[in-house]
Amino acid sequence: MQTTDWTLLDVEKGIHLDPFRCSEETSVALAGTDHWSVSMRRLRGGVSEGVDVVEIDNGRLKVSVLPTRGMGLWKGTCDGLDLGWKSPVTLPVHPTYVNALDRDGIGWLAGFNEWLCRCGLDSNGPPTDSATLHGRIANLPAHTLRLHVDPTGEIELTGIVDESQMFGPRLQLTSTVKTRAGSNRLTIIDTVTNLGGKPADLELLYHINQGPPFLEAGAKLVAPIREVSARNARALEGLDTFDEYTAPDSAYSEQVYLFDLAQESGKKTIAMLRSADGSKGFSVHYDSSQMPCFTQWKNTQAIEDGYVTGLEPGTNFPNPKSYERQQGRVISLAPRGGSHTIELELAVHSSAAAVQEVEREIAAAQATVTRTVHRSLLPKFAAP
């Protein structure tokens, strides 16, 4: 049997494989598909100079991982359906070109174009409390990257990213992107470890952004909702239609809703973006004991300006960290190895039958709780 494990990147050992490619032609046959490949290349030119891209193709689902941008997922395709969105930031941006302090602390948005990017690790809210928008992890490069391909069909890419500074947090993200040959699903397993000698805060939110073909006029958010609350007065204006989406509108101003979702006993909770006719859907599956908070970002402005919605599970809501601490939603990691692990699954449903199956799972979880839509702003969800 040929090699099925590779070190693609190891800064300490001076390893960087560029270009790199393995496939059924150069490595092993994988159960479940006649075609698979994993490749890595380094982008050249413009603000993308120096960005590494790892493309994983399981024969059905293809995704581009950005180790240089905190192991975010740039974009993908599955069954001919595009995964991601058309951001005004069209190409991956190397972290050196992102000044988080720009525009009163929202410079993070200058690199924002991923299908999935993490907000955290020390903080993930607005630019307050001496923190910039959404934290640092999305603009920190992995220093170690390993690939494992198993003949049974598993493909696993693991990256390690450090968020650390003198007189500050010393956190380490170990992220594994995993899929199976021929599957419509992708699993992310993240462990955040405190390497420091003192307790450390953890806030982590997954900004999962999707545009067309799933997002369109008449598309819906389907989830087992225990409670939902508007984040601010602007979101209250659309409370009656929080789970419905419109066509692109250049006059639209973003709205954000905060949720407590239910899950069936022993199962993960699910949130799905369903197309208007129910023929396709994109779903997010996770354990709400690992991430008890869910945020919906509606941003149905003009296509050119970023027509997108965000499905965002997190350990907390994206409020100021001081406020989240008051609500008991900031995780404390014990010193010298304290950790928190999150498992998140993304799935694509390319037929009406597949969408209906997910809807039945969601309905079963919804049947266990009463759905409450709060008609006023609630302090337990959002800061005044």
Stockholm file with secondary structure:
# STOCKHOLM 1.0

chainA/1-384         MQTTDWTLLDVEKGIHLDPFRCSEETSVALAGTDHWSVSMRRLRGGVSEGVDVVEIDNGRLKVSVLPTRGMGLWKGTCDGLDLGWKSPVTLPVHPTYVNALDRDGIGWLAGFNEWLCRCGLDSNGPPTDSATLHGRIANLPAHTLRLHVDPTGEIELTGIVDESQMFGPRLQLTSTVKTRAGSNRLTIIDTVTNLGGKPADLELLYHINQGPPFLEAGAKLVAPIREVSARNARALEGLDTFDEYTAPDSAYSEQVYLFDLAQESGKKTIAMLRSADGSKGFSVHYDSSQMPCFTQWKNTQAIEDGYVTGLEPGTNFPNPKSYERQQGRVISLAPRGGSHTIELELAVHSSAAAVQEVEREIAAAQATVTRTVHRSLLPKFAAP
#=GR chainA/1-384 SS CCCCEEEEEETTTTEECSSEEEETTTSCCCTTCSCCEEEEEECCSGGGTTCEEEEEECSSEEEEEEGGGTTEEEEEEETTEEESCCCSSCSCCCGGGCCTTHHHHTGGGGGCCCSEEEEBSSCCSSSCTTCCTTBSGGGCCCSEEEEEECTTSEEEEEEEEEEECTTSCEEEEEEEEEEETTCSEEEEEEEEEECSSSCEEECCEEEEEECTTTSSTTCEEECCEEEEEESSHHHHTTGGGTTBCCSCCTTCCCEEEEEEECCCTTSCEEEEEECTTSSCEEEEEECTTTCCEEEEEEECCCHHHHCEEEEEEESSCSSCHHHHHHTTCSEEECTTTCEEEEEEEEEEECSHHHHHHHHHHHHHHHTTSCCEECSSCCTTTSCC
#=GC SS_cons         CCCCEEEEEETTTTEECSSEEEETTTSCCCTTCSCCEEEEEECCSGGGTTCEEEEEECSSEEEEEEGGGTTEEEEEEETTEEESCCCSSCSCCCGGGCCTTHHHHTGGGGGCCCSEEEEBSSCCSSSCTTCCTTBSGGGCCCSEEEEEECTTSEEEEEEEEEEECTTSCEEEEEEEEEEETTCSEEEEEEEEEECSSSCEEECCEEEEEECTTTSSTTCEEECCEEEEEESSHHHHTTGGGTTBCCSCCTTCCCEEEEEEECCCTTSCEEEEEECTTSSCEEEEEECTTTCCEEEEEEECCCHHHHCEEEEEEESSCSSCHHHHHHTTCSEEECTTTCEEEEEEEEEEECSHHHHHHHHHHHHHHHTTSCCEECSSCCTTTSCC
//
